[in-house]
Amino acid sequence: QVQLVESGGGLVQPGGSLRLSCVGSGIPFKYYDVSWYRQPPGKEREQVGTITMNGGSTNIVDNLKGRFTISRDNPRNTVYLHMNDLKSEDTAMYFCNARHVYQPPQTYWGQGTQVTVSS
């Protein structure tokens, strides 16, 4: 069964840090580029960043550069989102998305993990 499972969310104080995990199963994770998305309350889902299948390239959206980074550990089928200096506006449901690099172009989504930044 193909699954992506996010974890690591929770309540954190402003200025704090959090590491989210996305664990894939049922797929050869090393053949998938992985992106992180988030959906703040009352807003549309937005992209956070992407990491290529071998971790050779990462991209973080401009407004999150310097605070958020992405890494991966393919032997553990895991991609991480590292979040620092968290702000209230970072409160959102965070999702990971895996895309097959080769044919066929298959895409999978996780169920999300909630991050709440509040004092």
N, C-alpha and C positions, 0 to 999 in steps of 0.2 A: 504494500500500500504506500503510495506516494504521500508524504507529509512534510510540511514545513511548520516548525513549532518555535514561536518566539517566547522568550522568557527574560526575566531580569527587571521588569518594570516594577513600579511601586511609587510610594510617596517619598519625595526628597525635598530638602530645603533649598531655597534660592542660593546659588553659588556652589551647590554640591555637584557631585559627579555620579554617573551611573553607567554601567555597561550592560547593554542588551545582547542577547544571543539569539541566533537563528540556526536551528539544527534541522538538517534535511535527512530524510530517510526514504528508501525505496528508489533513489535516483543516484547516479554517479555524480556527486556534488562537484567534483573537479571540472566537469564539463559545462558548468553553469555560471554565467555572470549573475551577480546578486545585487539588488538594489534595496535600499531602505526608503520607506515612505512613512508619512505621518498624517494624521487627520485631527486637527484641533477641534474642540467643541464648536459646533455651528459653522464649521468651515469645510471646504473641499479638501480632498486628499492631495498632498503635495509631496514631491520627491525630496528626499534628504541627500542621497548620494548613491554611488555605484562602485562596486569593485569587480574587476575582471576575474575570469575563472581561475587564474593562477596567482592572483593577487598582485600582478605586475603593474596595475594601474588603478588608481582610485580617484574619484571625483566627488567633491562635496559642493553643494550649491553655495553661491557666493555669500549669502547672509549667515551661513553656518560655518564657514571656513574659520579655522582657528579654535573652534570650540568642539566640533564633532569630527571624528575620524572613523574609518572603517578598516577592519582587518579580517583575515580569514585563516582557518586552520583546516585545510582539506582532509587530512587524515582523520579528523574528528567530525567531518561534515558540518562544520560550524563557521558562521560568519558573525562578526561582532560589530556593534555600533558603540563607540566610546563617546560619551557626552560629558563635557566639562562646563563649569561655570553656568549651570542651568538657570534658566529664567522662567518666570511664570508663563510666558508665551510659548515655552517649549512643551507645555502640557498638551498631550495628544495621545491618541492610540497609534502605536508604532507597528508597522507591518514590514515583513521582508518579502521579496519577490525574486524568484529564481528563473532565469531564462536560458534555455539550451543554446549553446553557441553555434552548434552545427544543425544540419537538417535532421529531423523536422524541427521547426521553431516552437517548441513547447514551453509553456509558462506556468508557474505555480505560485500560489499565494498562501501565506500563513494566516492564522486567525487574529493575530495582533496581540500586543501586550500594552497595558495602560501605564503611562507615565504621568504623574501628577507632581507639579512643582509648586509648593506652597509652604509658607511659614506657619 
